[in-house]
Amino acid sequence: MRAVVQRVIGASVTVAGAKISEMGNGFLVLLGIETDDTTEDIEWLAGKIARLRVFGDEEGAMNLSIQDTKGDMIVVSQFTLHASTKKGNRPSFIKAARPEVAIPLYKEFVHQMEKELGKEVQTGEFGAMMNVSLVNDGPVTIVIDSKTRE
């Protein structure tokens, strides 16, 4: 399971011209799910993101987590995070989980993030063509992969 975590001062998701999610300060998380991801990957990744200390404290040092700041979150599914570009110029997405595997894991990840944060987490729409807007704060963008945790 791979996540691109972006610290934002605002983000939104629009599908077919309708805004379905909108938030202020917090994280926009782009989430890619592989075929062999498990509940263990979900728990580890959600915990890592919830405790990631990249928000400024009173001195401006990155010492606070999204839990500490009570920030908001939008999680957007993005299978293209598992693109392989080793051969040719057209990416292969063979490692990305098919919808029948990915959708339940995506929903479980969102639920785990809600448990970690103690609040509702907004989402994109799985499988839809989405327009994602954000104002990256810093910019701070971090890639976390549950397969490289050791």
C-alpha positions in Angstrom: 0.0 0.0 0.0 1.5 3.3 -1.1 0.4 6.8 0.0 1.4 10.3 -1.1 0.7 12.5 1.9 0.4 16.2 1.2 0.2 18.8 3.9 -2.4 21.3 2.7 -4.1 24.5 3.7 -7.1 23.5 1.5 -8.2 20.7 -0.8 -11.3 19.6 -2.7 -12.5 16.8 -4.9 -14.9 17.3 -7.8 -16.7 14.6 -9.8 -18.7 15.4 -12.9 -18.8 19.1 -12.0 -20.0 18.5 -8.4 -17.8 19.1 -5.4 -17.9 16.0 -3.3 -15.3 16.8 -0.7 -13.7 19.9 0.7 -11.4 20.7 3.6 -9.1 23.2 5.2 -5.8 22.5 7.0 -4.7 18.9 7.1 -3.7 16.1 4.7 -4.7 15.2 1.3 -3.8 11.5 0.9 -3.5 9.8 -2.4 -3.7 6.0 -1.8 -2.6 3.2 -4.1 -3.6 -0.4 -3.2 -1.7 -3.5 -4.4 -3.2 -6.9 -4.9 -1.3 -8.4 -1.9 -2.1 -5.6 0.6 -3.7 -6.7 3.9 -5.3 -5.4 7.0 -1.7 -5.3 8.5 -0.7 -2.8 5.7 -3.8 -0.7 6.5 -3.2 -0.5 10.2 0.5 0.3 9.8 0.0 2.9 7.2 -2.9 4.6 8.9 -1.0 4.8 12.1 2.1 6.1 10.4 0.1 8.9 8.7 -1.8 9.8 11.8 1.4 10.2 13.8 3.5 11.8 11.1 5.0 15.0 12.7 5.1 17.5 9.8 2.9 20.3 11.2 4.5 23.4 12.9 4.6 23.9 16.6 4.7 27.3 18.3 8.4 27.8 17.2 7.5 26.7 13.6 9.4 23.4 13.9 7.7 20.3 12.4 6.9 18.6 15.6 3.1 18.1 15.5 1.0 15.4 13.9 -2.4 15.7 12.3 -3.8 14.2 15.5 -2.2 17.0 17.5 -3.5 19.7 15.2 -7.0 18.1 14.8 -6.5 18.6 11.1 -8.9 17.4 8.3 -8.2 14.7 5.8 -9.3 13.6 2.3 -8.3 10.2 1.0 -8.4 9.7 -2.7 -7.8 6.3 -4.4 -5.2 6.4 -7.0 -4.1 3.2 -8.7 -1.6 5.0 -10.8 0.8 5.2 -7.8 1.7 1.6 -8.6 2.7 2.3 -12.2 5.7 0.5 -13.6 7.7 2.4 -16.2 10.5 0.0 -16.6 9.6 -1.0 -20.2 8.6 1.4 -22.9 6.7 4.6 -22.4 3.2 3.3 -21.5 3.0 2.5 -17.8 1.9 -0.9 -16.6 -0.5 -1.1 -13.7 -0.2 -4.8 -13.1 0.6 -4.4 -9.4 -2.5 -2.3 -8.7 -5.4 -4.2 -7.1 -8.5 -4.7 -9.2 -11.6 -3.0 -7.9 -13.1 -6.1 -6.2 -10.0 -6.2 -4.0 -9.2 -2.5 -3.8 -12.6 -1.1 -2.9 -13.0 -3.1 0.4 -9.4 -2.3 1.4 -9.9 1.4 0.5 -13.0 1.6 2.7 -11.2 -0.2 5.5 -8.3 2.3 5.3 -10.7 5.2 5.5 -12.4 3.6 8.5 -9.0 3.1 10.2 -8.0 6.7 9.5 -11.3 7.8 11.2 -10.4 5.7 14.2 -6.9 7.2 14.4 -8.1 10.8 14.0 -11.4 10.4 16.0 -13.3 12.3 13.3 -14.8 11.8 9.8 -12.4 11.5 6.9 -13.6 12.7 3.5 -13.0 10.7 0.3 -13.0 10.9 -3.4 -15.1 8.6 -5.4 -13.5 5.2 -6.2 -13.1 4.6 -9.9 -14.4 8.0 -10.9 -12.7 10.6 -13.0 -11.9 13.2 -10.3 -10.5 16.7 -10.3 -8.4 17.1 -7.2 -7.5 20.6 -6.1 -5.1 21.5 -3.4 -2.9 24.2 -1.9 0.2 22.4 -0.7 1.5 23.9 2.5 5.3 24.2 2.6 5.3 22.4 0.3 5.3 19.2 2.3 4.8 16.0 0.3 5.8 12.6 1.7 5.6 9.1 0.0 5.1 6.2 2.4 5.0 2.6 1.2 4.0 -0.2 3.6 6.1 -2.7 1.7 9.3 -0.8 2.6 8.6 -0.3 6.3 11.5 -2.5 7.4 
